[in-house]
Amino acid sequence: MKLRLLRNRLKDEYTTGQLYINDDFFCFTLEDKIREKDGVAVEKWKIARETAIPRGIYKVVLQDSPKFGPNTITLLKVPGFTHIRIHSGNTHKDTEGCIIVGYRITSSGVVVPGTTKFAVRDLKVNLIGHQDITIQVI
C-alpha cells in the first residue's frame, strides 16, 4: 500500500497538504513549517518540535505509542527525527514534527475539530492488515 503526502500550502508557521491512498484522495494534512534545505544536514536546519520532516519515502507501521496508544501510525527511519506519527490534532502546535490528518482544514491552517479523530480512525482501518506500507512525502 502506498500513501502520498502532497504538500501544497507552505506558510510561515505551518504546512498543509493532501494525503492520498494508492492515488485516491483521502484527507487533508497539517504539519510544522518546512525548513528543509537541499544538500544540508538535518541538524543544521531543524528546530525541534517546530519543523516538518524532510521529503522522502518512508516505511509506515502500526505500533504501540505511550502517548497515542495501540496501532499508532508511525513513520520509520526519518532522517534527524524520531517518533514521527500520523495522529489527531488541530493546529501546528499539536504536531511537534508529526503529521496531523483531518477531513476539513480552514484557510488559516486549523484542522476542524471533530474531523481529525475520524480521519485517524479511518486511515488505521485502511492500513490494518497491509504489509509493506510506504509514504512518499513530496
Protein Blocks (a to p, Z undefined) as FASTA:
>chain_A
ZZddddfbdcfkbccddddeehiafbdcdddddfbdghiafklmpcghiaccdedddddd
ddddfkloghiacdehiehiahiacdddfbfklnnopacddfbdcfkopacehjlmmmmm
mmmmmmgopahiacddZZ
